Amino acid sequence: MKIQLINPNTSADMTNTMVISARATALPSTKIIPSTPEHGPKSIECAFDEAIASAALLDLIEQGKQQNVDAHIIACFGDPALDAARELADAPVIGIAEAAFQMASLISYRFGVVTTLSRTLPASEHLLLKYGHQTHCCSVRATDIPVLALENIDNQAYQLLKTECLAAIKQDGAEAIVLGCAGMSNLVNQLSKELPVPIIDGVTAAVKLAESLHQLGLQTSKTGQYGKRISKPFIGRYAHWAP
Ligand code: 2AL
């Protein structure tokens, strides 16, 4: 199968990190096709970044559709433009936050989320509510590590991340930890060795969910919410979305 792995921010280094994690997890027969926008914010850490990144992300979904990919992954923990992407795509579209929450809820009764800036906490809380995981999520913690600092994480930042994971486990009762950024996908193995609970990275969780849906022959439902978008004139820089 072909999986389009979209990093919706413009950091090519972050795309490379997640591609390595995805390829290491995917079946040998799965092709991972990386996709990074040319325009937009270098990292996505607030609603403004997310809004600007979303239009470019939808262009990438359309590109993936032209390449006949079998699944699209939106690899940013805010799951930006996920519903819009599902309106556009026929193949499954998987957001890494939703993928990680789903996996965590299968292997733990209460899980914690450890993410980047405190600024992003409401976004994670909002997604937990939207997806209905709030009763099983007992902890949402920030490290205040900026997304781009994850590209070359130093020991001090790594220890900070580990300390917040431990606090989620010991103080908040987390039985599994969801890592709250695609740029943390290369840290999951080390953290798994050093912490006493399962650690879940959304990128690799999304790859395995995409492979499962493909093997089951399941596509995005085109009835109702994820039905085709409403056809209408679009002008200016968005004229390419006109009928
Ligand atoms: C993210 C992420 O995964 N990619 C990005 O640019 N920002 N997540 C986050 N919590 O800040």
py3Dmol code that shows the C-alpha trace and the ligand (Angstrom):
import py3Dmol

protein = """\
ATOM      1  CA  MET A   1       0.000   0.000   0.000  1.00  0.00           C
ATOM      2  CA  LYS A   2       0.997   3.659  -0.392  1.00  0.00           C
ATOM      3  CA  ILE A   3       0.697   5.956   2.639  1.00  0.00           C
ATOM      4  CA  GLN A   4       1.060   9.708   2.187  1.00  0.00           C
ATOM      5  CA  LEU A   5       2.751  11.007   5.349  1.00  0.00           C
ATOM      6  CA  ILE A   6       2.028  14.732   5.549  1.00  0.00           C
ATOM      7  CA  ASN A   7       3.993  16.968   7.869  1.00  0.00           C
ATOM      8  CA  PRO A   8       1.798  20.095   7.792  1.00  0.00           C
ATOM      9  CA  ASN A   9       4.581  22.388   9.003  1.00  0.00           C
ATOM     10  CA  THR A  10       7.395  23.482   6.682  1.00  0.00           C
ATOM     11  CA  SER A  11      10.268  21.899   8.608  1.00  0.00           C
ATOM     12  CA  ALA A  12      11.859  19.371   6.239  1.00  0.00           C
ATOM     13  CA  ASP A  13      14.005  18.112   9.132  1.00  0.00           C
ATOM     14  CA  MET A  14      10.874  17.195  11.070  1.00  0.00           C
ATOM     15  CA  THR A  15       9.488  15.406   8.011  1.00  0.00           C
ATOM     16  CA  ASN A  16      12.709  13.358   7.826  1.00  0.00           C
ATOM     17  CA  THR A  17      12.443  12.401  11.499  1.00  0.00           C
ATOM     18  CA  MET A  18       8.883  11.148  11.150  1.00  0.00           C
ATOM     19  CA  VAL A  19       9.612   9.330   7.877  1.00  0.00           C
ATOM     20  CA  ILE A  20      12.366   7.326   9.595  1.00  0.00           C
ATOM     21  CA  SER A  21       9.937   6.343  12.394  1.00  0.00           C
ATOM     22  CA  ALA A  22       7.166   5.518   9.924  1.00  0.00           C
ATOM     23  CA  ARG A  23       9.408   3.373   7.687  1.00  0.00           C
ATOM     24  CA  ALA A  24      10.797   1.493  10.697  1.00  0.00           C
ATOM     25  CA  THR A  25       7.240   0.591  11.769  1.00  0.00           C
ATOM     26  CA  ALA A  26       5.532  -0.029   8.433  1.00  0.00           C
ATOM     27  CA  LEU A  27       5.273  -3.434   6.767  1.00  0.00           C
ATOM     28  CA  PRO A  28       8.027  -4.066   4.182  1.00  0.00           C
ATOM     29  CA  SER A  29       5.362  -3.867   1.468  1.00  0.00           C
ATOM     30  CA  THR A  30       4.121  -0.423   2.598  1.00  0.00           C
ATOM     31  CA  LYS A  31       5.480   2.603   0.745  1.00  0.00           C
ATOM     32  CA  ILE A  32       5.716   5.795   2.822  1.00  0.00           C
ATOM     33  CA  ILE A  33       5.431   8.920   0.647  1.00  0.00           C
ATOM     34  CA  PRO A  34       6.594  12.031   2.551  1.00  0.00           C
ATOM     35  CA  SER A  35       4.845  15.319   1.926  1.00  0.00           C
ATOM     36  CA  THR A  36       5.854  18.780   3.245  1.00  0.00           C
ATOM     37  CA  PRO A  37       4.201  22.101   2.273  1.00  0.00           C
ATOM     38  CA  GLU A  38       6.271  24.795   0.543  1.00  0.00           C
ATOM     39  CA  HIS A  39       4.376  27.608   2.225  1.00  0.00           C
ATOM     40  CA  GLY A  40       3.417  28.100   5.843  1.00  0.00           C
ATOM     41  CA  PRO A  41       4.711  28.133   9.394  1.00  0.00           C
ATOM     42  CA  LYS A  42       7.882  26.239  10.342  1.00  0.00           C
ATOM     43  CA  SER A  43       6.024  24.768  13.307  1.00  0.00           C
ATOM     44  CA  ILE A  44       2.393  24.603  14.395  1.00  0.00           C
ATOM     45  CA  GLU A  45       1.944  25.769  17.979  1.00  0.00           C
ATOM     46  CA  CYS A  46      -1.230  27.907  18.081  1.00  0.00           C
ATOM     47  CA  ALA A  47      -4.553  28.367  16.305  1.00  0.00           C
ATOM     48  CA  PHE A  48      -3.113  30.978  13.911  1.00  0.00           C
ATOM     49  CA  ASP A  49      -0.339  28.606  12.749  1.00  0.00           C
ATOM     50  CA  GLU A  50      -2.920  25.879  12.318  1.00  0.00           C
ATOM     51  CA  ALA A  51      -5.279  28.038  10.239  1.00  0.00           C
ATOM     52  CA  ILE A  52      -2.498  29.152   7.865  1.00  0.00           C
ATOM     53  CA  ALA A  53      -1.107  25.611   7.542  1.00  0.00           C
ATOM     54  CA  SER A  54      -4.512  24.097   6.790  1.00  0.00           C
ATOM     55  CA  ALA A  55      -4.967  25.443   3.235  1.00  0.00           C
ATOM     56  CA  ALA A  56      -1.537  24.137   2.131  1.00  0.00           C
ATOM     57  CA  LEU A  57      -2.272  20.827   3.809  1.00  0.00           C
ATOM     58  CA  LEU A  58      -5.464  20.402   1.766  1.00  0.00           C
ATOM     59  CA  ASP A  59      -3.449  21.002  -1.419  1.00  0.00           C
ATOM     60  CA  LEU A  60      -1.163  18.141  -0.320  1.00  0.00           C
ATOM     61  CA  ILE A  61      -4.167  15.866   0.291  1.00  0.00           C
ATOM     62  CA  GLU A  62      -5.272  16.600  -3.301  1.00  0.00           C
ATOM     63  CA  GLN A  63      -1.748  15.757  -4.533  1.00  0.00           C
ATOM     64  CA  GLY A  64      -1.862  12.474  -2.618  1.00  0.00           C
ATOM     65  CA  LYS A  65      -5.234  11.723  -4.191  1.00  0.00           C
ATOM     66  CA  GLN A  66      -3.715  12.267  -7.684  1.00  0.00           C
ATOM     67  CA  GLN A  67      -0.952   9.805  -6.727  1.00  0.00           C
ATOM     68  CA  ASN A  68      -3.600   7.223  -5.738  1.00  0.00           C
ATOM     69  CA  VAL A  69      -2.356   6.815  -2.188  1.00  0.00           C
ATOM     70  CA  ASP A  70      -4.237   4.307  -0.040  1.00  0.00           C
ATOM     71  CA  ALA A  71      -4.179   6.466   3.110  1.00  0.00           C
ATOM     72  CA  HIS A  72      -3.197   9.975   4.179  1.00  0.00           C
ATOM     73  CA  ILE A  73      -1.663  10.732   7.577  1.00  0.00           C
ATOM     74  CA  ILE A  74      -1.789  14.256   9.014  1.00  0.00           C
ATOM     75  CA  ALA A  75       1.291  14.247  11.219  1.00  0.00           C
ATOM     76  CA  CYS A  76       0.752  17.173  13.547  1.00  0.00           C
ATOM     77  CA  PHE A  77      -0.668  16.711  17.029  1.00  0.00           C
ATOM     78  CA  GLY A  78      -3.407  19.337  16.537  1.00  0.00           C
ATOM     79  CA  ASP A  79      -4.924  17.128  13.793  1.00  0.00           C
ATOM     80  CA  PRO A  80      -5.241  20.286  11.624  1.00  0.00           C
ATOM     81  CA  ALA A  81      -7.933  20.266   8.912  1.00  0.00           C
ATOM     82  CA  LEU A  82      -8.712  16.604   9.579  1.00  0.00           C
ATOM     83  CA  ASP A  83     -12.452  16.878   8.878  1.00  0.00           C
ATOM     84  CA  ALA A  84     -11.868  18.965   5.725  1.00  0.00           C
ATOM     85  CA  ALA A  85      -9.274  16.436   4.516  1.00  0.00           C
ATOM     86  CA  ARG A  86     -11.791  13.627   4.995  1.00  0.00           C
ATOM     87  CA  GLU A  87     -14.314  15.553   2.877  1.00  0.00           C
ATOM     88  CA  LEU A  88     -11.712  15.762   0.128  1.00  0.00           C
ATOM     89  CA  ALA A  89     -10.267  12.257   0.287  1.00  0.00           C
ATOM     90  CA  ASP A  90     -11.736   8.863  -0.484  1.00  0.00           C
ATOM     91  CA  ALA A  91      -8.911   6.969   1.208  1.00  0.00           C
ATOM     92  CA  PRO A  92      -8.770   7.054   5.027  1.00  0.00           C
ATOM     93  CA  VAL A  93      -7.256  10.197   6.565  1.00  0.00           C
ATOM     94  CA  ILE A  94      -5.701   9.660   9.980  1.00  0.00           C
ATOM     95  CA  GLY A  95      -4.666  12.381  12.397  1.00  0.00           C
ATOM     96  CA  ILE A  96      -1.837  11.455  14.737  1.00  0.00           C
ATOM     97  CA  ALA A  97      -3.578  12.711  17.886  1.00  0.00           C
ATOM     98  CA  GLU A  98      -6.705  10.672  17.223  1.00  0.00           C
ATOM     99  CA  ALA A  99      -4.571   7.629  16.285  1.00  0.00           C
ATOM    100  CA  ALA A 100      -2.535   7.881  19.493  1.00  0.00           C
ATOM    101  CA  PHE A 101      -5.629   8.346  21.704  1.00  0.00           C
ATOM    102  CA  GLN A 102      -7.294   5.328  20.082  1.00  0.00           C
ATOM    103  CA  MET A 103      -4.204   3.141  20.633  1.00  0.00           C
ATOM    104  CA  ALA A 104      -3.776   4.369  24.221  1.00  0.00           C
ATOM    105  CA  SER A 105      -7.402   3.605  25.061  1.00  0.00           C
ATOM    106  CA  LEU A 106      -6.919   0.006  23.870  1.00  0.00           C
ATOM    107  CA  ILE A 107      -4.052  -0.717  26.236  1.00  0.00           C
ATOM    108  CA  SER A 108      -4.727   1.468  29.277  1.00  0.00           C
ATOM    109  CA  TYR A 109      -7.693   2.580  31.335  1.00  0.00           C
ATOM    110  CA  ARG A 110      -6.239   6.034  31.985  1.00  0.00           C
ATOM    111  CA  PHE A 111      -3.610   7.637  29.788  1.00  0.00           C
ATOM    112  CA  GLY A 112      -1.679  10.886  29.879  1.00  0.00           C
ATOM    113  CA  VAL A 113      -0.588  13.285  27.138  1.00  0.00           C
ATOM    114  CA  VAL A 114       2.802  15.023  27.322  1.00  0.00           C
ATOM    115  CA  THR A 115       3.210  17.758  24.757  1.00  0.00           C
ATOM    116  CA  THR A 116       5.274  20.799  23.761  1.00  0.00           C
ATOM    117  CA  LEU A 117       4.306  24.354  24.794  1.00  0.00           C
ATOM    118  CA  SER A 118       1.746  25.145  27.522  1.00  0.00           C
ATOM    119  CA  ARG A 119       0.122  27.224  24.811  1.00  0.00           C
ATOM    120  CA  THR A 120      -0.915  23.995  23.049  1.00  0.00           C
ATOM    121  CA  LEU A 121      -2.628  22.419  26.096  1.00  0.00           C
ATOM    122  CA  PRO A 122      -6.135  23.739  25.277  1.00  0.00           C
ATOM    123  CA  ALA A 123      -5.790  22.336  21.731  1.00  0.00           C
ATOM    124  CA  SER A 124      -5.044  18.849  23.104  1.00  0.00           C
ATOM    125  CA  GLU A 125      -7.860  19.132  25.666  1.00  0.00           C
ATOM    126  CA  HIS A 126     -10.251  20.219  22.927  1.00  0.00           C
ATOM    127  CA  LEU A 127      -9.343  17.190  20.786  1.00  0.00           C
ATOM    128  CA  LEU A 128      -9.802  14.800  23.733  1.00  0.00           C
ATOM    129  CA  LEU A 129     -13.295  16.239  24.242  1.00  0.00           C
ATOM    130  CA  LYS A 130     -14.108  16.160  20.531  1.00  0.00           C
ATOM    131  CA  TYR A 131     -13.051  12.511  20.197  1.00  0.00           C
ATOM    132  CA  GLY A 132     -14.712  11.463  23.467  1.00  0.00           C
ATOM    133  CA  HIS A 133     -11.527  10.383  25.261  1.00  0.00           C
ATOM    134  CA  GLN A 134     -11.700  12.886  28.110  1.00  0.00           C
ATOM    135  CA  THR A 135     -12.868  10.377  30.733  1.00  0.00           C
ATOM    136  CA  HIS A 136      -9.890   8.105  30.035  1.00  0.00           C
ATOM    137  CA  CYS A 137      -7.296  10.842  29.806  1.00  0.00           C
ATOM    138  CA  CYS A 138      -6.141  11.714  33.326  1.00  0.00           C
ATOM    139  CA  SER A 139      -3.325  14.111  32.527  1.00  0.00           C
ATOM    140  CA  VAL A 140      -2.364  16.659  29.872  1.00  0.00           C
ATOM    141  CA  ARG A 141       1.064  18.115  30.565  1.00  0.00           C
ATOM    142  CA  ALA A 142       3.359  20.513  28.729  1.00  0.00           C
ATOM    143  CA  THR A 143       7.161  20.481  28.681  1.00  0.00           C
ATOM    144  CA  ASP A 144       7.471  24.002  27.234  1.00  0.00           C
ATOM    145  CA  ILE A 145       9.901  22.593  24.684  1.00  0.00           C
ATOM    146  CA  PRO A 146       9.227  24.434  21.372  1.00  0.00           C
ATOM    147  CA  VAL A 147       8.475  22.136  18.431  1.00  0.00           C
ATOM    148  CA  LEU A 148      11.623  23.161  16.540  1.00  0.00           C
ATOM    149  CA  ALA A 149      13.835  22.470  19.579  1.00  0.00           C
ATOM    150  CA  LEU A 150      12.863  18.808  19.179  1.00  0.00           C
ATOM    151  CA  GLU A 151      14.812  18.643  15.894  1.00  0.00           C
ATOM    152  CA  ASN A 152      18.091  18.381  17.817  1.00  0.00           C
ATOM    153  CA  ILE A 153      16.885  17.651  21.307  1.00  0.00           C
ATOM    154  CA  ASP A 154      19.569  18.100  23.972  1.00  0.00           C
ATOM    155  CA  ASN A 155      19.819  16.061  27.147  1.00  0.00           C
ATOM    156  CA  GLN A 156      18.283  18.812  29.287  1.00  0.00           C
ATOM    157  CA  ALA A 157      15.131  18.948  27.142  1.00  0.00           C
ATOM    158  CA  TYR A 158      14.963  15.137  26.999  1.00  0.00           C
ATOM    159  CA  GLN A 159      15.135  14.954  30.817  1.00  0.00           C
ATOM    160  CA  LEU A 160      12.368  17.576  31.017  1.00  0.00           C
ATOM    161  CA  LEU A 161      10.177  15.431  28.779  1.00  0.00           C
ATOM    162  CA  LYS A 162      10.932  12.339  30.863  1.00  0.00           C
ATOM    163  CA  THR A 163      10.201  14.233  34.106  1.00  0.00           C
ATOM    164  CA  GLU A 164       6.754  15.282  32.840  1.00  0.00           C
ATOM    165  CA  CYS A 165       6.028  11.700  31.730  1.00  0.00           C
ATOM    166  CA  LEU A 166       6.986  10.459  35.213  1.00  0.00           C
ATOM    167  CA  ALA A 167       4.803  13.116  36.860  1.00  0.00           C
ATOM    168  CA  ALA A 168       1.867  12.043  34.671  1.00  0.00           C
ATOM    169  CA  ILE A 169       2.438   8.437  35.771  1.00  0.00           C
ATOM    170  CA  LYS A 170       3.151   9.008  39.477  1.00  0.00           C
ATOM    171  CA  GLN A 171       1.035  12.068  40.304  1.00  0.00           C
ATOM    172  CA  ASP A 172      -1.831  11.795  37.820  1.00  0.00           C
ATOM    173  CA  GLY A 173      -2.143   8.009  37.538  1.00  0.00           C
ATOM    174  CA  ALA A 174      -1.348   7.669  33.828  1.00  0.00           C
ATOM    175  CA  GLU A 175      -1.051   4.014  32.782  1.00  0.00           C
ATOM    176  CA  ALA A 176       0.232   4.913  29.303  1.00  0.00           C
ATOM    177  CA  ILE A 177       1.704   8.089  27.818  1.00  0.00           C
ATOM    178  CA  VAL A 178       0.821   9.680  24.474  1.00  0.00           C
ATOM    179  CA  LEU A 179       3.624  11.872  23.084  1.00  0.00           C
ATOM    180  CA  GLY A 180       2.067  15.155  21.951  1.00  0.00           C
ATOM    181  CA  CYS A 181       4.126  16.059  18.907  1.00  0.00           C
ATOM    182  CA  ALA A 182       5.131  14.392  15.627  1.00  0.00           C
ATOM    183  CA  GLY A 183       8.662  15.620  16.312  1.00  0.00           C
ATOM    184  CA  MET A 184       8.846  13.279  19.316  1.00  0.00           C
ATOM    185  CA  SER A 185       8.474  10.116  17.200  1.00  0.00           C
ATOM    186  CA  ASN A 186      12.226   9.410  17.374  1.00  0.00           C
ATOM    187  CA  LEU A 187      12.130   9.460  21.200  1.00  0.00           C
ATOM    188  CA  VAL A 188       9.536   6.737  21.730  1.00  0.00           C
ATOM    189  CA  ASN A 189      12.024   3.830  21.875  1.00  0.00           C
ATOM    190  CA  GLN A 190      14.303   5.425  24.457  1.00  0.00           C
ATOM    191  CA  LEU A 191      11.383   6.616  26.599  1.00  0.00           C
ATOM    192  CA  SER A 192       9.801   3.155  26.404  1.00  0.00           C
ATOM    193  CA  LYS A 193      12.994   1.645  27.839  1.00  0.00           C
ATOM    194  CA  GLU A 194      13.246   4.196  30.642  1.00  0.00           C
ATOM    195  CA  LEU A 195       9.610   4.515  31.752  1.00  0.00           C
ATOM    196  CA  PRO A 196       7.378   1.883  33.383  1.00  0.00           C
ATOM    197  CA  VAL A 197       4.297   2.309  31.133  1.00  0.00           C
ATOM    198  CA  PRO A 198       3.647   1.999  27.371  1.00  0.00           C
ATOM    199  CA  ILE A 199       4.645   5.099  25.368  1.00  0.00           C
ATOM    200  CA  ILE A 200       2.616   5.862  22.252  1.00  0.00           C
ATOM    201  CA  ASP A 201       3.767   7.979  19.326  1.00  0.00           C
ATOM    202  CA  GLY A 202       0.999   9.141  16.998  1.00  0.00           C
ATOM    203  CA  VAL A 203       3.005   8.824  13.766  1.00  0.00           C
ATOM    204  CA  THR A 204       3.674   5.110  14.181  1.00  0.00           C
ATOM    205  CA  ALA A 205       0.176   4.540  15.622  1.00  0.00           C
ATOM    206  CA  ALA A 206      -1.287   6.189  12.500  1.00  0.00           C
ATOM    207  CA  VAL A 207       0.851   4.027  10.178  1.00  0.00           C
ATOM    208  CA  LYS A 208      -0.424   0.821  11.786  1.00  0.00           C
ATOM    209  CA  LEU A 209      -4.060   2.049  11.756  1.00  0.00           C
ATOM    210  CA  ALA A 210      -3.703   2.993   8.087  1.00  0.00           C
ATOM    211  CA  GLU A 211      -2.358  -0.485   7.261  1.00  0.00           C
ATOM    212  CA  SER A 212      -5.214  -2.109   9.213  1.00  0.00           C
ATOM    213  CA  LEU A 213      -7.900  -0.073   7.440  1.00  0.00           C
ATOM    214  CA  HIS A 214      -6.303  -0.877   4.078  1.00  0.00           C
ATOM    215  CA  GLN A 215      -6.160  -4.603   4.802  1.00  0.00           C
ATOM    216  CA  LEU A 216      -9.809  -4.519   5.865  1.00  0.00           C
ATOM    217  CA  GLY A 217     -10.713  -2.659   2.665  1.00  0.00           C
ATOM    218  CA  LEU A 218     -12.163   0.289   4.605  1.00  0.00           C
ATOM    219  CA  GLN A 219     -12.371   3.756   3.060  1.00  0.00           C
ATOM    220  CA  THR A 220     -13.690   7.107   4.323  1.00  0.00           C
ATOM    221  CA  SER A 221     -17.499   7.086   4.362  1.00  0.00           C
ATOM    222  CA  LYS A 222     -18.853   9.488   1.775  1.00  0.00           C
ATOM    223  CA  THR A 223     -22.299   9.643   3.385  1.00  0.00           C
ATOM    224  CA  GLY A 224     -22.949  12.506   5.810  1.00  0.00           C
ATOM    225  CA  GLN A 225     -20.226  14.541   7.496  1.00  0.00           C
ATOM    226  CA  TYR A 226     -17.366  13.347   5.275  1.00  0.00           C
ATOM    227  CA  GLY A 227     -19.395  13.522   2.068  1.00  0.00           C
ATOM    228  CA  LYS A 228     -17.901  15.499  -0.831  1.00  0.00           C
ATOM    229  CA  ARG A 229     -17.504  19.226  -0.144  1.00  0.00           C
ATOM    230  CA  ILE A 230     -20.140  21.559  -1.568  1.00  0.00           C
ATOM    231  CA  SER A 231     -19.220  22.604  -5.104  1.00  0.00           C
ATOM    232  CA  LYS A 232     -19.110  26.396  -5.575  1.00  0.00           C
ATOM    233  CA  PRO A 233     -16.996  29.158  -7.117  1.00  0.00           C
ATOM    234  CA  PHE A 234     -13.648  29.840  -5.456  1.00  0.00           C
ATOM    235  CA  ILE A 235     -11.714  32.911  -6.556  1.00  0.00           C
ATOM    236  CA  GLY A 236      -8.232  34.390  -6.284  1.00  0.00           C
ATOM    237  CA  ARG A 237      -5.479  32.155  -4.947  1.00  0.00           C
ATOM    238  CA  TYR A 238      -8.044  29.441  -4.203  1.00  0.00           C
ATOM    239  CA  ALA A 239      -9.516  29.369  -7.720  1.00  0.00           C
ATOM    240  CA  HIS A 240      -8.094  25.843  -8.183  1.00  0.00           C
ATOM    241  CA  TRP A 241     -10.823  24.597  -5.815  1.00  0.00           C
ATOM    242  CA  ALA A 242     -13.595  25.841  -8.163  1.00  0.00           C
ATOM    243  CA  PRO A 243     -15.553  23.122 -10.030  1.00  0.00           C
TER     244      PRO A 243
END
"""
ligand_1 = """\
11
2AL
C 3.016 19.909 16.683
C 3.337 18.872 15.778
O 3.135 17.669 15.960
N 3.876 19.478 14.689
C 3.897 20.804 14.899
O 4.346 21.640 14.109
N 3.347 21.044 16.130
N 2.479 19.627 17.918
C 2.514 20.434 19.020
N 1.958 19.932 20.149
O 3.027 21.536 19.019
"""
view = py3Dmol.view(width=600, height=400)
view.addModel(protein, "pdb")
view.setStyle({"model": 0}, {"cartoon": {"style": "trace"}})
view.addModel(ligand_1, "xyz")
view.setStyle({"model": 1}, {"stick": {}})
view.zoomTo()
view.show()
